[in-house]
């Protein structure tokens, strides 16, 4: 019979008949048709890659450009404009008006497509930054390849710091531990071995002979026989479930749609009234229809979607430069209305770089300076008197750890990294120490023992075995006073203070080791408690000697863990260390800014409540500190009542995160949620704005989120909130500006039609369209480049469901529209020359037209601030706006003064004095608004 295809049988997704964790190594390699000593060869890799596809999680297919264009064309406002263009072309013998309308529609469509493409490119750039590489054994050689090229049967070599690139069966494991919180939610690393399990139904967290995609190696080394890639992995399965979930529209999207409908209805009513008034005055239906079409274009906010998209894109671009990538443009506006931020502690509020802060050694307490994994810093003894020699303690920290520093980056366990950095700050050459004191055996850390021990032969230091001569000379002093003449090996132990102290019989002092009596134990226990109360994680370091009569140094490497563990007793305590993941320097200021902005910050962590509370106090987070167990005791109603008061939620599970989000949203609040693991994905999806970590986050969490932080920094979230508020303000500015222009036109035509000014048609259709084009274009979009107001974070969050057109805003808009309409109508009535009439160029008509255009220039300056005067330095901060205003003035001068354009726009040349009159009358809208702002500032 032909041999079964290994690819066809290598699916490890849940529910598959093949359970890889119950197969022996020989059975697994036979099933995958591979010799792990050589790995796969090139032709076989190509064949399998063609069968299973790249090792990638599926992305949603991009929306075709034609579908995007179609979606824009079927929007109600666009359909109205297209209908107006078609009817105008049929009724009128001229094509200028329908052509101008089509230009407006096409311009808006192009702008929308360009801005959406910018957002897609930003996300693609992030994905390109996070390409994973894997070390594999192929064709008898070890090489590095991009992880998307892995196939079932590949042999992947794992070291501390590696991200597991695919699901697989472990075939080698030496002290291997894997952090699987991204998949299972279990915070502690899981010890791995190669022994097959007997239970086919074992949960993912219990499959100790397997490693899964997107988990991280924290300790030891191993080799993985790949069994599943891409969407066939466990993480791929979760990603597939998430991809079927839909999303709701954001608050801004809903408000824009409501506003557009409201304004379109108003426009329709006004057009009917203007058309009826014209008929009553005996106007020609065709001319009246053209005027009504032009007025429809001016009053229907067809540019609203484009300008909002542009404004969001500008904000998204600024955020990308600050470390946040938006997957949807509208998400940043949602952040602007955020009332609660539920954030992870590790890496977001803190540096995710464990740092030793306190050291007790030589019976003295030291403060340790410096941050993170930089060796810049020092040990500063507290109290009076010279510092004792603590080199023996530092040597123990270096040798009882596996973590390695490479160019300031840590590879290995973070807690070990803190000890290694502490040893380096104390002057120890860690690499030289490890060369001089080679490790011949070890007891790896596990959750039962809660300590790690390493064994080192004394022969190396005494020069009786080959070693680095320079390192021996350097390290001889570090061993002074401790080398026992009869000892065969020295062991170093590190672990929890209570566990290590229980195995200690001696205490290291400046004058030698002394018995550890009951009084000393009580003192050390009290010191350990004080370390914990300050939010520090306590670690103890000890040493012991194993005589040659009890253990053969040459055979020690062949002993099993149980034999070695019998010698971990009667130790000498060298040091107690207080370790913390230090807060980010910018996090405290960001939290204070969020609090001033009316935003509650809730810290979510797997730490114990005491440790988390201390860090929260340091950061300035207010509120009650509770554990996840407290949430279990509350029903949904009780949680909704208390959730707002929780500042710290410690010892949490994925279910707790979802319940917290639901509790905070119960009263309609807008909630932002951060996360990095697969287990965080449901909570990220459920929150109003999900924020994934770009550095530590899994692909699934990034897929579920609306925003991705490239720096995993809480300050970036607060910056995004500030940007979101600024974006909303910019949208409001544009709405105020455009509607004031539209309502100004409406008032002019209604009054002119009612009392007969200029025959009821003060402006031609092309003049109306001209104002619409130049004001909906660069000037309005330049508002989207305005930076957030300095006081934007001193305001409380916007009320949920608040309309863009609030009562006060409608009053301000109406006031501006009224002033502009009065100015234009006054010029029409008072200007010298013949009375304006349709399609006849007159001085009064041109002057009124120019006055109305300049009124928009002054009103554009008005809307940039709700309260601040135009006459401040902030007025000149937006260079693009001033360039746009200059372009408007130049274009209007050309339309009025150039003979070739005068016939097209029905204008006539104006004198210098008449230009000054237009500017003076138009400026009235500025002075009236300045008076209103002054009164408002006095009230506040």
ZIGIVEN-V453823 format. One record per helix or strand of 3 or more residues. SS is the DSSP state (a for helix, b for strand). FROM is the first residue (numbers start at 0). LEN is the number of residues. If there is no record, write none. Layout:
((SS/FROM/LEN) (SS/FROM/LEN))
This chain:
((a/19/3) (a/24/7) (a/41/11) (a/64/9) (a/75/16) (a/95/34) (b/132/6) (b/140/6) (a/146/3) (b/154/4) (b/166/13) (a/180/4) (a/203/3) (b/215/13) (a/229/3) (a/233/10) (a/250/30) (a/284/15) (a/303/19) (b/323/3) (a/330/6) (b/339/5) (b/349/12) (b/363/5) (b/378/3) (a/390/9) (b/403/3) (b/408/3) (a/413/12) (a/429/7) (b/438/5) (b/450/7) (a/457/3) (a/468/11) (b/486/9) (a/496/5) (b/503/6) (b/511/4) (a/517/16) (b/536/11) (a/555/3) (a/560/5) (b/570/13) (a/584/12) (b/599/5) (a/608/11) (b/623/4) (a/627/5) (a/635/10) (b/645/5) (a/653/12) (b/670/5) (a/677/9) (b/688/5) (a/698/6) (b/706/3) (a/713/42) (a/756/4) (a/764/21) (a/791/3) (a/806/24) (a/842/20) (a/872/4) (a/878/19) (a/898/7) (a/911/11) (a/923/16))
